[in-house]
Amino acid sequence: MKQRNILVVEDEPDIADLIALHLRDEGFAVTVARDGHEGMRHAFAREWDLVLLDIRLPGPDGLSICRALRTEKNYVPILMLTSKSSELDRVLGLELGADDYLVKPFSIGELLARIKALFRRIDAMTRKHQPEDTSVCVGALQINSSSREVRIDQASVDLTAREFDLLLHFAKHPGRVFNRAQLLDSVWGFGHEGYEHTVNSHINRLRGKIEPDCNQPRYIVTVWGVGYKLETPVVAAANV
Ligand code: CA
C-alpha cells in the first residue's frame, strides 16, 4: 500500500516531535508545521491523507485552517487536537467540518488508534464500493457510493468524508432507525463512547446541506425517543 502522508500542525515542540516520532514508527510520512502560518501553507501545498490540527496556534489557529480548507472544498480528513475540553471548541471544530477530535492530554496510543480507525474506515469504504456502481435515490436525493457523490436534482452537494459515510450508512439500511450510539459505532467506529453529541452536530450539518427545510426534514427524519432514519428510497439501483 502506498505510504500515507500526514501533516501535523502543532506548536508545542515536545508534543509535535512525539507525535511525528510515533507516526513515522507506524510507517507514515510526516510533515510537521510549527505555527499557523506554516500550517496554512503546508495544508494547501499538496494533497494529504490526514491533517492533525492543534486548535491553539500562533498565527491562524486550527479552526481557521480547517475553515479555509473546507471553504476551498478540500475534504482531506482532519483530526483536531484541543487543549480545552470546553464544549465550544469541540462543537466548533466539528461544525467547521473536522472529522474527529481529541482533547489534550491524550495518550499516543489513543491517537494512533483513532488514526488507524479512520484509515481503516476509508479503506473499507473504498474496497467495498470501488468496483460497483451503486446508487440510491430518495426523492430528489441521489447517493453514489462508488464515486462518493451526492446530488439533489442533479446539483452536486459537497459533503465531508464523515458526512458522506453517515449518509451512506443510512442509505444502505433504508427505513431502519438507528440510535446515536449505533451510528457512532458504525460510522465513527472504535473509541468514541460518550461522544453522542457528535452525531447530532453531523446530522444537523448534513440536513443543512441536503434538506430543503431543516425544520421539517424530508430525508433524514427524527424518530422521537429512538433516533434517526433515512426515508425509504423510491428507487434503489442494483448492487446496493
Ligand atoms: Ca497549541
Boltz pocket constraint, residues with backbone or C-beta under 6 A from the ligand:
constraints:
  - pocket:
      binder: B
      contacts: [[A, 10], [A, 11], [A, 12], [A, 54], [A, 55], [A, 56], [A, 57]]
      max_distance: 6.0
